[in-house]
Amino acid sequence: MLFNSIEYLIFLPIIFIIYWKFFNKSVKYQNHLLLLASYFFYGWWDYRFLSLIIISTVVDYVVGLKIHDSSQIKIKKRWLSLSILLNISLLGFFKYCNFFIDSWIDLWATVGYELSPYTLKVILPVGISFYTFQTLSYTIDIYKGKIKPTKDFIAFATFVSFFPQLVAGPIERASRLLPQILNARSITKKNIE
């Protein structure tokens, strides 16, 4: 769903009204709605890529808790390495797979050997760079002791998939956006101006 599409023009007011009219008294319900709306927004383009954002979310949520709970630096590094390896592998595969296959075919063509031009034609998921670096910054900040992990999975998942910034950025630090998701919100004239 693009920000300048008719679908988004319908989607945003519906979410806004439900958010403030029905869930204005509960941060928990607001976060559930934001998470569902964000997954719907992301899945609108291709629902199959929701699995990638969910995998990154679950892994980095668990890794953040494990890093924080561990007292040994060696164990913390292992957990951080797992997060980095998984996230960068997913990003690298989807971003560069076609490039490397095409380059490999071109390399062989320079020495006169024609390979089949068949490639996987891997589609680059929208926003994968944004949420990959956002979840990585979360685990790195926990590792460095800059923040503590949240125990609220829904709030963390909302932080990762927050639809207004998911596909266009900016990449938000957990220390900035996560407290806004965890704390009560209200709409006032001052907020609107």
C-alpha positions in Angstrom: 0.0 0.0 0.0 1.5 3.3 -1.0 1.0 6.5 0.9 -0.4 8.2 -2.2 -2.9 5.5 -3.0 -6.7 5.4 -2.7 -6.3 2.4 -0.4 -4.2 4.4 2.0 -6.6 7.3 1.8 -9.3 4.9 3.1 -7.1 2.9 5.4 -5.6 5.8 7.5 -8.9 7.5 8.5 -10.4 4.2 9.5 -7.4 3.3 11.7 -7.3 6.9 13.1 -11.0 6.8 14.1 -10.9 3.3 15.6 -7.7 4.2 17.4 -9.0 7.4 19.1 -12.8 6.6 19.3 -12.7 3.0 20.6 -9.2 2.4 22.1 -8.3 5.9 23.5 -8.3 4.6 27.1 -6.0 1.6 26.7 -2.4 1.7 25.5 -2.5 -2.1 25.2 -5.5 -2.0 22.8 -4.0 0.9 20.9 -0.8 -1.1 20.4 -2.7 -4.2 19.3 -4.6 -2.1 16.8 -1.3 -0.4 15.5 0.3 -3.8 15.2 -2.6 -5.3 13.2 -2.8 -2.2 11.1 0.9 -2.2 10.4 0.8 -5.9 9.4 -2.2 -5.3 7.2 -0.4 -2.3 5.6 2.8 -4.3 5.0 0.9 -7.4 3.9 -1.2 -5.4 1.4 1.7 -5.4 -1.1 2.5 -9.1 -0.6 1.4 -11.0 2.5 4.1 -13.6 2.1 6.8 -11.1 3.2 5.1 -10.7 6.6 7.0 -13.8 7.6 10.3 -12.0 7.3 9.3 -9.1 9.5 7.8 -11.5 12.0 11.0 -13.6 12.1 13.2 -10.5 12.6 10.8 -9.3 15.3 10.8 -12.5 17.2 14.5 -13.1 16.9 15.5 -9.7 18.1 12.9 -9.6 20.9 14.3 -12.9 22.3 18.0 -11.8 21.6 17.4 -8.5 23.4 16.1 -10.3 26.5 18.9 -12.9 26.4 21.6 -10.2 26.0 20.2 -8.3 29.0 19.8 -11.4 31.2 23.3 -12.7 30.6 26.1 -11.7 32.9 28.9 -13.1 30.6 30.2 -10.9 27.8 30.9 -14.0 25.8 27.3 -15.1 25.9 26.1 -11.6 25.1 28.3 -11.5 22.0 27.0 -14.8 20.8 23.4 -13.6 21.0 24.3 -10.4 19.3 26.1 -12.3 16.6 23.0 -14.4 16.0 20.9 -11.3 15.5 23.5 -9.7 13.2 24.0 -12.9 11.2 20.3 -13.6 10.7 19.2 -10.1 9.9 22.1 -9.3 7.5 21.7 -12.7 5.8 18.0 -12.1 5.1 18.8 -8.5 3.9 21.7 -9.7 1.8 19.8 -12.5 0.2 16.8 -10.4 -0.8 18.8 -7.4 -1.8 21.8 -9.0 -3.7 20.8 -12.5 -4.8 19.8 -11.5 -8.3 22.8 -9.2 -8.6 25.3 -12.0 -7.8 23.5 -14.6 -10.0 23.5 -12.1 -13.0 27.1 -11.2 -12.3 28.1 -14.9 -12.2 26.4 -15.4 -15.6 28.1 -12.3 -17.1 31.5 -13.5 -15.8 31.2 -16.8 -17.5 30.0 -15.1 -20.7 33.2 -13.1 -20.9 35.2 -16.3 -21.3 32.8 -17.6 -23.9 30.7 -20.0 -21.8 27.0 -19.3 -22.0 25.0 -20.2 -18.8 21.3 -20.3 -18.8 20.0 -16.8 -18.0 17.5 -18.3 -15.6 17.7 -16.7 -12.1 15.5 -16.9 -9.1 14.2 -13.4 -9.7 14.1 -12.7 -6.0 11.8 -9.8 -5.2 13.1 -7.2 -2.8 10.6 -6.9 0.1 9.5 -3.3 0.7 11.0 -1.8 3.8 13.3 -4.7 4.6 16.3 -2.3 5.1 14.4 -0.1 7.5 13.1 -2.8 9.8 16.3 -4.8 9.6 18.5 -1.9 10.8 15.8 -0.9 13.3 15.8 -4.3 15.0 19.6 -4.5 14.8 20.0 -1.1 16.4 17.7 -2.3 19.2 19.9 -5.4 20.0 23.1 -3.4 19.6 21.8 -0.7 22.0 20.9 -3.4 24.6 24.4 -5.0 24.1 26.0 -1.6 24.7 23.9 -1.0 27.8 22.2 2.1 26.3 18.7 0.7 26.8 16.9 -2.1 28.5 14.8 -4.6 26.6 11.0 -4.3 26.8 9.1 -7.4 28.0 6.1 -6.3 26.1 6.2 -8.2 22.8 3.3 -6.4 21.2 4.9 -3.0 21.9 8.2 -4.2 20.5 6.5 -5.7 17.4 4.6 -2.4 17.0 8.0 -0.5 17.2 9.4 -2.7 14.4 6.4 -2.6 12.1 4.9 0.8 12.8 3.3 1.5 9.4 3.8 5.3 9.1 7.6 4.8 9.0 8.0 1.2 7.9 8.5 1.6 4.2 9.8 5.2 4.0 11.8 5.6 7.2 13.4 7.1 9.0 15.0 4.3 10.9 14.1 5.0 14.5 16.1 4.2 17.6 14.3 2.2 20.3 15.2 4.8 22.9 13.2 7.4 20.9 10.1 5.5 19.6 9.6 2.6 22.0 8.8 4.8 25.0 6.1 6.5 22.9 4.6 3.2 22.2 4.8 2.0 25.8 3.3 5.1 27.4 -0.2 6.4 27.3 -1.1 8.7 24.5 -3.8 11.3 24.2 -4.9 13.7 21.5 -5.0 17.3 22.3 -5.1 20.6 20.4 -1.4 21.1 21.2 -0.5 17.7 19.7 -2.4 18.5 16.5 -0.7 21.9 16.0 
